[in-house]
Amino acid sequence: MIMRNDGKEITKMCKMMASVGLIVGFALFLLSFIASAYNQDFFLTIVSLGIMGASMVMFGFGTFMGILTETYQKTELPS
């Protein structure tokens, strides 16, 4: 029987994707203060906060799925 580390792979993938999203969101957030001509309706600020929020939700969901997968694999009875 081959054991895979699916839970760790899911957690690692979501961590990497969330970190990229947070970096992009933070860069847009800082850009929204510098480029005030494009940010009259606070569009860049709203988009950047949305990207950062989505990244945090994705990280939480990915961590939950990784922990769930690891726990499920450990509780399976051998056949």
C-alpha positions as CSV (number, residue, x, y, z in Angstrom):
1,M,0.0,0.0,0.0
2,I,1.5,3.4,-1.1
3,M,1.0,6.2,1.4
4,R,0.9,9.7,-0.2
5,N,1.3,13.0,1.6
6,D,-1.7,14.7,0.0
7,G,-2.5,16.8,3.0
8,K,0.9,18.3,3.1
9,E,0.9,19.0,-0.6
10,I,-2.5,20.7,-0.4
11,T,-1.3,22.9,2.6
12,K,1.9,23.8,0.8
13,M,0.1,24.7,-2.4
14,C,-2.4,26.9,-0.7
15,K,0.3,28.5,1.4
16,M,2.2,29.5,-1.7
17,M,-0.9,30.8,-3.6
18,A,-2.0,32.8,-0.6
19,S,1.4,34.3,-0.1
20,V,1.4,35.4,-3.7
21,G,-2.1,36.9,-3.3
22,L,-1.1,38.8,-0.2
23,I,2.0,40.2,-1.9
24,V,0.0,41.3,-4.9
25,G,-2.8,42.7,-2.7
26,F,-0.3,44.6,-0.5
27,A,1.5,46.0,-3.5
28,L,-1.8,47.3,-5.0
29,F,-2.7,48.7,-1.6
30,L,0.5,50.7,-1.5
31,L,0.0,51.7,-5.1
32,S,-3.5,53.0,-4.3
33,F,-1.9,55.7,-2.1
34,I,0.7,56.7,-4.6
35,A,-1.5,56.8,-7.8
36,S,-4.2,59.0,-6.4
37,A,-5.3,60.1,-9.9
38,Y,-6.5,56.6,-10.7
39,N,-7.9,56.0,-7.3
40,Q,-10.7,58.7,-7.2
41,D,-13.4,56.2,-6.2
42,F,-11.0,54.1,-4.1
43,F,-11.2,51.3,-6.7
44,L,-7.6,50.1,-6.2
45,T,-8.0,50.1,-2.5
46,I,-11.2,48.0,-2.6
47,V,-9.6,45.6,-5.2
48,S,-6.5,45.2,-3.1
49,L,-8.4,44.5,0.1
50,G,-10.5,42.0,-1.8
51,I,-7.4,40.2,-3.1
52,M,-5.9,40.1,0.4
53,G,-9.2,38.8,1.9
54,A,-9.6,36.1,-0.7
55,S,-6.0,35.0,-0.1
56,M,-6.6,34.7,3.6
57,V,-9.9,32.7,3.1
58,M,-8.1,30.5,0.6
59,F,-5.3,29.8,3.0
60,G,-7.7,28.9,5.8
61,F,-9.7,26.6,3.5
62,G,-6.6,25.0,2.2
63,T,-5.2,24.4,5.7
64,F,-8.6,22.9,6.7
65,M,-8.6,20.6,3.7
66,G,-5.0,19.5,4.4
67,I,-5.6,18.8,8.0
68,L,-8.8,16.9,7.1
69,T,-7.0,14.8,4.5
70,E,-4.1,13.9,6.9
71,T,-6.5,13.0,9.7
72,Y,-8.7,10.9,7.4
73,Q,-5.7,8.9,6.1
74,K,-4.4,8.2,9.6
75,T,-7.8,6.9,10.8
76,E,-8.3,4.4,8.0
77,L,-8.3,0.8,9.1
78,P,-5.9,-1.4,7.3
79,S,-7.5,-4.0,5.0
